[in-house]
Amino acid sequence: MISKNDDWIARARALAPVLEAAAPRIEAACALPADVLDALHEGKFFRMLLPRSFGGAELDMPAFFQVICAIAAGDASTAWSVSQSSGCSMSAAYMDPPAAREVFGDPRAVLSWGYSSGQCRAEPAPGGWQVNGTWGFGSGNRHSTWLGGHCHLADGTERTMLMPRSVVRVQDDSWHVVGLRGTGSDTYSVTDHFVPAQYSLLPRATGRDQHQAADARVEPEAERRERGALYRFSPMNVYQCGFAGVALGIARAMLAAFVALARGKTTSGTNLTLRNDSWTQTRIARSEARLAACEAWLLQILRAMAEESAAGYPSFEQRIRLRLASTHAIHEARQVAEDCYADAGATAIFESHPFERRLRDMHAVAQQVQASAAHLQSVGQHMLGLNPPLRFI
């Protein structure tokens, strides 16, 4: 009997060849084309982490991670956009139900948001908030129906404001980048825009423990309205495992492409095929070990966190492990991608082959905040009995 999780993973794997074929169009347009969006919406991939009460799948986190890995093997920009919007969709768990139904009621509804410039502000106004701000890296905004903006309040706290995309100004010529071009991660802004209170939220789980109790950034549990175990994970947990999944999916696809190439390519100046070269054989085995170890470690942690969420909140120890495992996975995946590219030789530089675009996408993933080496420092601080910063944990 096929489980719900197995079905989602199988459907994602079946979609990967379609995405791979569409990847050149996705990159050229700096956006997901209509046929790709149709396939994603038909498969409900943007609704994986949306609560069931609003028409979502409320998929568990280990399965979500494997779905993102599978989609990324087809196209990294698509996987990145799905992962980002999936984390954003968890906002529904923190909203007044009528407002959540307005935002997510359309089967093709997608919420996305970017990073605050640091000058984004929300001032109290009758019935809501007056918002001014500019946000960058709005991945997937071009196919989104709503956009979010993280805002600083006068008391030093933050809230997220949700706004129909039609009311924001999008700088749609701002995304000129080396990789992940298809995410269309534009900069957008609003000036003196009123956001009703019911579209303002704090979309973070709040498992209080000894490491959090004294932290002023811990949000009130009353904000969370959905009781499902999934919503004891935070969006940060989604981005950690999701973007690690993007990196691992890219590396998996590059390794598969290199194995296929090595079966027939002859080393320059010799009659020896790469297949029969001992160094190539060793490199392929090491690359497989790197990727399989990262995948297994992340799944182990996510399953442990899911078990803990069934009774309470994921423990701080597991969250620290996820922080380490996700950052490590991106670094390991980048190394595998670089090895495959190098070993493919001159073949890899041509756009007609799958290596050069994926290498660029991989390096774009590895430049993003989830891959920052500073996270390793935070984990080391914890292991040494210090109190690391909590923002990315």
C-alpha positions in Angstrom: 0.0 0.0 0.0 1.4 3.4 -1.0 1.4 6.0 1.8 0.4 9.6 1.4 4.1 10.6 1.7 5.2 8.1 -0.9 2.7 9.4 -3.3 3.9 13.0 -2.9 7.5 12.0 -3.4 6.6 9.8 -6.4 4.7 12.6 -8.1 7.6 15.0 -7.5 10.0 12.6 -9.1 7.7 12.1 -12.0 7.6 15.9 -12.5 11.4 16.3 -12.5 11.9 15.4 -16.2 9.2 17.9 -17.2 11.0 20.6 -15.2 14.4 19.6 -16.6 13.1 20.1 -20.1 11.6 23.5 -19.2 14.7 24.7 -17.3 16.1 26.7 -20.2 12.8 28.6 -20.6 12.6 29.1 -16.8 16.0 30.7 -16.8 15.5 32.8 -19.9 12.2 34.2 -18.5 13.5 34.7 -14.9 10.1 33.2 -14.0 8.1 30.0 -14.0 6.2 29.7 -17.3 2.5 29.1 -17.4 2.8 25.3 -18.2 5.1 24.8 -15.3 2.9 26.7 -13.0 -0.1 24.7 -14.2 1.7 21.4 -13.4 2.7 22.7 -9.9 -0.8 23.9 -9.1 -2.4 20.7 -10.4 -0.1 18.7 -8.1 -0.8 21.2 -5.3 2.9 21.6 -4.6 2.4 25.1 -3.4 0.0 23.8 -0.8 2.1 21.1 0.8 2.4 22.9 4.2 -0.9 24.8 4.2 -3.3 23.7 6.9 -5.9 21.1 5.8 -8.6 23.5 7.1 -7.7 25.8 4.2 -7.4 23.2 1.5 -3.7 22.3 2.1 -2.0 18.9 2.5 -0.4 19.6 5.9 2.4 17.3 4.8 4.9 16.2 7.3 8.4 17.7 7.2 10.4 14.6 6.2 8.2 14.1 3.2 8.4 17.8 2.3 12.2 17.6 2.3 12.2 14.6 -0.1 9.7 16.4 -2.4 12.0 19.4 -2.6 15.0 17.2 -3.4 13.1 15.6 -6.2 11.9 18.8 -7.7 15.4 20.4 -7.5 16.7 17.5 -9.5 14.6 18.8 -12.4 15.0 22.5 -11.9 16.5 24.4 -8.9 14.6 27.7 -9.4 11.3 25.8 -9.3 12.3 23.9 -6.2 13.5 27.1 -4.5 10.3 28.9 -5.3 8.1 26.1 -4.0 10.2 25.7 -0.8 10.1 29.5 -0.1 6.3 29.8 -0.6 5.7 26.6 1.4 7.3 28.2 4.4 5.3 31.4 3.8 2.0 29.4 3.6 2.4 28.3 7.2 1.3 31.8 8.0 -2.3 30.5 7.7 -1.8 28.7 11.0 -1.4 32.1 12.7 -4.2 34.1 11.0 -7.8 34.8 11.7 -9.6 32.1 9.7 -11.6 34.5 7.5 -8.4 36.4 6.5 -6.6 33.1 5.9 -9.4 32.0 3.6 -9.2 35.2 1.6 -5.4 34.8 1.2 -5.3 31.1 0.4 -8.9 30.4 -0.7 -8.0 30.4 -4.5 -6.5 27.0 -5.4 -3.8 28.9 -7.3 -3.0 31.3 -4.4 0.6 31.7 -3.5 2.2 33.8 -0.8 5.8 34.8 -0.9 8.0 37.3 0.8 11.6 38.7 0.8 14.1 40.1 3.2 13.7 43.4 5.0 16.1 46.2 4.1 16.3 47.1 7.8 14.2 50.2 7.2 10.8 48.6 7.0 8.4 50.1 9.5 4.8 49.6 10.6 3.1 52.2 12.7 -0.2 51.6 14.6 -3.3 52.9 12.8 -7.0 52.5 13.6 -7.8 48.9 12.7 -4.3 48.0 11.7 -1.0 49.2 10.6 0.5 51.9 8.3 3.4 50.3 6.5 6.5 51.7 4.7 9.3 49.5 3.4 11.4 47.8 0.7 12.1 44.1 0.6 14.6 42.2 -1.5 14.9 38.6 -2.7 11.2 38.2 -3.2 11.5 34.7 -4.6 8.5 33.6 -6.6 6.8 36.9 -6.4 6.0 37.0 -10.1 3.5 34.1 -9.8 2.4 35.0 -6.2 -1.0 36.5 -5.4 0.0 37.9 -2.1 3.3 39.3 -0.8 4.5 39.6 2.8 6.7 42.3 4.4 8.6 41.8 7.7 8.3 45.1 9.6 10.0 46.6 12.7 7.7 48.1 15.3 8.4 50.9 17.7 8.7 48.6 20.6 11.6 46.7 18.9 9.6 43.7 17.9 8.7 42.6 14.4 5.5 41.6 12.6 4.8 40.4 9.1 2.3 42.2 7.0 0.4 40.5 4.1 -0.6 42.5 1.1 -2.1 41.7 -2.3 0.6 41.7 -4.9 -1.4 44.3 -6.9 -0.8 47.0 -4.2 3.0 46.8 -4.1 5.6 48.3 -6.4 7.8 45.6 -7.9 11.2 46.4 -9.4 10.9 43.7 -12.0 14.2 44.6 -13.6 16.3 44.0 -10.5 17.1 40.3 -10.7 20.3 40.0 -12.8 22.2 37.1 -11.2 24.5 34.2 -11.8 22.1 31.5 -10.8 18.6 30.7 -9.6 17.4 33.2 -12.3 14.1 31.5 -12.6 13.1 32.5 -9.1 12.5 36.1 -10.3 13.5 37.3 -6.8 12.7 40.9 -7.3 12.8 43.8 -4.9 9.4 45.3 -4.0 8.1 48.2 -1.8 5.1 50.0 -0.4 4.7 53.6 0.9 2.1 54.6 3.5 0.1 51.4 2.8 -2.6 50.4 5.3 -2.7 46.8 6.3 -5.7 45.7 8.4 -4.8 44.0 11.7 -6.1 40.6 10.6 -3.4 40.5 7.9 -0.6 41.0 10.4 1.0 38.0 12.0 3.9 36.5 13.8 4.5 33.2 11.8 6.8 31.4 14.1 6.5 28.4 16.5 7.5 29.2 20.0 8.8 26.0 21.8 10.0 27.6 25.0 12.9 26.0 26.7 15.8 27.0 28.8 17.6 28.5 25.8 14.5 30.6 24.8 12.9 31.7 28.1 14.9 34.8 28.5 14.9 35.8 24.9 12.8 38.9 24.2 12.1 37.7 20.6 10.0 34.8 21.7 6.5 35.4 20.4 3.2 34.7 22.2 1.8 31.2 21.7 -1.7 32.7 21.4 -0.8 33.7 17.8 -0.9 30.1 16.7 -4.5 29.0 15.9 -3.8 25.7 14.1 -3.1 22.8 16.6 -1.5 20.4 14.1 2.0 19.1 15.0 3.4 20.5 11.7 2.9 24.1 13.1 5.2 23.4 16.0 7.9 23.7 13.4 8.9 27.2 12.4 9.2 28.6 8.9 13.0 28.8 9.6 13.0 25.0 10.0 11.3 24.8 6.6 13.9 27.0 4.9 16.7 25.1 6.5 15.6 21.7 5.2 14.0 23.0 2.1 17.0 24.9 0.8 19.3 22.1 1.8 17.0 19.9 -0.3 17.4 22.3 -3.3 21.2 21.9 -3.0 21.1 18.1 -2.6 18.7 17.8 -5.6 21.0 19.9 -7.8 24.0 17.8 -6.8 22.1 14.5 -7.3 21.2 15.6 -10.9 24.8 16.6 -11.6 26.1 13.3 -10.3 23.6 11.4 -12.4 24.6 13.4 -15.5 28.3 12.8 -14.9 27.8 9.1 -14.4 26.0 9.0 -17.8 28.7 11.0 -19.4 31.5 8.9 -17.9 30.1 5.7 -19.5 31.0 6.9 -22.9 33.4 9.9 -22.8 37.1 9.2 -23.6 39.8 11.1 -21.8 41.5 13.6 -24.1 44.7 12.1 -25.7 44.0 8.6 -24.6 41.7 5.6 -25.5 40.6 5.3 -21.8 37.0 6.1 -21.1 36.2 7.9 -17.9 34.2 4.8 -16.9 37.5 2.8 -16.7 39.5 5.6 -14.9 40.2 4.7 -11.3 40.1 8.3 -10.1 36.7 8.8 -11.7 35.4 5.6 -10.1 36.6 6.8 -6.7 35.2 10.3 -7.1 31.8 9.0 -8.0 31.7 6.7 -5.0 32.8 9.5 -2.7 30.2 11.9 -4.1 27.4 9.3 -3.6 28.6 8.8 0.0 28.5 12.5 0.7 25.0 13.0 -0.7 23.5 9.9 0.8 25.0 10.7 4.3 23.5 14.3 4.2 20.1 13.0 3.1 20.0 10.3 5.7 21.1 12.7 8.5 18.6 15.3 7.6 15.8 12.7 7.5 16.8 11.3 10.8 16.6 14.8 12.4 13.4 15.7 10.8 11.7 12.4 11.8 12.9 13.0 15.4 11.5 16.5 15.4 8.2 15.3 14.0 8.0 12.8 16.8 8.7 15.5 19.4 6.1 17.8 17.7 3.4 15.2 18.3 3.7 15.7 22.0 5.2 19.2 22.3 7.8 21.3 20.5 10.9 20.2 18.7 13.7 20.3 21.3 16.4 22.9 21.1 18.9 20.0 20.7 17.2 18.8 17.5 16.9 22.3 16.2 20.6 22.8 16.7 21.2 19.5 14.8 19.0 20.7 12.0 20.9 23.9 11.8 24.2 22.1 11.5 22.9 19.3 9.1 21.3 21.7 6.7 24.3 24.0 6.5 26.6 21.1 6.1 24.4 19.5 3.4 24.6 22.7 1.3 28.4 22.7 1.6 28.8 19.0 0.7 26.4 19.3 -2.2 28.4 22.3 -3.6 31.6 20.2 -3.4 29.9 17.3 -5.3 28.6 19.7 -7.9 32.1 21.3 -8.3 33.7 17.9 -8.6 31.3 16.7 -11.3 31.8 19.9 -13.3 35.5 19.7 -13.1 35.6 16.0 -14.0 33.3 16.5 -17.0 36.0 18.6 -18.6 35.3 20.9 -21.5 31.9 19.2 -22.0 30.6 21.0 -18.9 31.0 24.5 -20.3 28.4 24.2 -23.0 24.8 25.3 -22.5 23.6 22.2 -24.3 24.8 20.1 -21.4 23.3 20.1 -17.9 26.4 21.0 -16.0 27.0 24.8 -16.3 23.5 26.0 -15.4 23.3 23.6 -12.4 26.7 24.7 -11.2 25.6 28.4 -11.3 22.4 27.5 -9.5 24.4 25.6 -6.9 26.6 28.6 -6.2 23.6 30.8 -5.9 22.2 28.5 -3.3 25.5 28.3 -1.4 25.7 32.2 -1.3 22.3 32.4 0.5 22.0 32.9 4.2 21.1 29.3 5.0 24.5 28.2 3.8 26.4 30.8 5.9 29.4 29.5 7.7 28.3 31.7 10.7 25.8 29.0 11.5 28.6 26.6 12.2 30.0 29.1 14.7 26.5 29.2 16.4 26.5 25.4 16.7 30.0 25.4 18.0 29.0 28.0 20.6 26.2 25.8 21.8 28.5 22.8 22.0 30.9 24.8 24.2 28.1 25.8 26.6 27.6 29.3 25.2 24.3 30.9 24.1 24.3 31.3 20.3 22.0 33.8 18.6 18.6 32.3 17.9 17.4 34.0 14.8 18.5 31.2 12.4 17.9 28.3 14.9 
